Amino acid sequence: MEQHLGYPKHSLAGINSGNSRNGYSKKTVKTGAGQTEKAIPRDRNGEFEPQIIRKYQTTASELEDMIIAMYARYVYPGY
């Protein structure tokens, strides 16, 4: 969120900037191990786009596939 807004949390640079943090929203994500609830940060203008689990995405299958692939490369370097 700091990179998106351009200033750190509680910084005076955020005053009258036109956009600021606006808490978190809850999101239920389905994974291979079951459902989990995440707190997703949001901004006042609604312009923040989460990078790992995108807006309106309810499953983490792509994330799980990436983690498994990284693990496979670590365990089997020639993979």
C-alpha positions in Angstrom: 0.0 0.0 0.0 2.9 2.3 0.7 4.2 2.0 -2.8 0.7 2.5 -4.3 0.0 5.7 -2.3 3.6 7.1 -2.4 4.0 7.7 1.3 4.4 5.6 4.5 1.6 4.9 7.0 1.0 7.9 9.5 3.0 10.2 7.3 2.0 13.9 7.1 2.5 13.6 3.3 -0.8 11.9 3.1 -2.8 14.9 4.3 -4.9 16.4 1.4 -3.3 13.9 -1.0 -6.6 12.9 -2.6 -6.3 9.3 -1.6 -5.4 7.5 1.6 -5.7 4.2 3.4 -9.2 3.1 4.3 -8.7 0.1 6.5 -9.2 -3.5 5.4 -11.9 -5.6 3.8 -12.4 -9.3 4.6 -12.1 -11.8 1.8 -12.7 -15.6 2.0 -10.3 -17.5 -0.1 -10.7 -21.2 -1.0 -7.4 -23.2 -1.0 -6.6 -26.9 -1.3 -6.5 -27.0 2.5 -9.9 -25.4 3.0 -11.2 -21.8 3.3 -9.3 -19.0 4.9 -10.2 -15.4 5.6 -7.8 -12.6 4.6 -7.7 -8.9 5.4 -7.2 -7.0 2.2 -6.0 -3.4 2.5 -8.1 -0.7 0.6 -7.7 2.9 -0.3 -10.4 5.6 -0.4 -10.5 5.9 -4.2 -10.7 2.1 -4.7 -7.7 2.1 -7.0 -5.5 -0.3 -5.0 -5.1 -3.6 -6.9 -3.8 -6.5 -4.8 -1.1 -8.5 -6.6 -1.2 -12.0 -5.1 -4.9 -12.6 -4.8 -6.6 -10.1 -7.2 -9.9 -8.4 -6.7 -12.9 -10.7 -7.1 -10.7 -13.8 -7.1 -11.9 -16.4 -4.6 -9.5 -19.3 -5.2 -5.8 -19.4 -4.6 -5.1 -22.2 -7.1 -2.6 -20.1 -9.1 -0.8 -19.1 -6.0 -0.6 -22.8 -4.8 0.7 -23.8 -8.3 3.4 -21.2 -8.1 4.5 -22.3 -4.6 4.6 -25.9 -5.6 6.7 -25.0 -8.7 9.1 -23.0 -6.6 9.4 -25.9 -4.1 10.0 -28.4 -6.9 12.8 -26.2 -8.3 14.4 -26.0 -4.9 14.2 -29.7 -4.1 15.0 -30.8 -7.6 17.4 -28.2 -9.0 17.4 -29.7 -12.5 13.6 -29.6 -12.7 
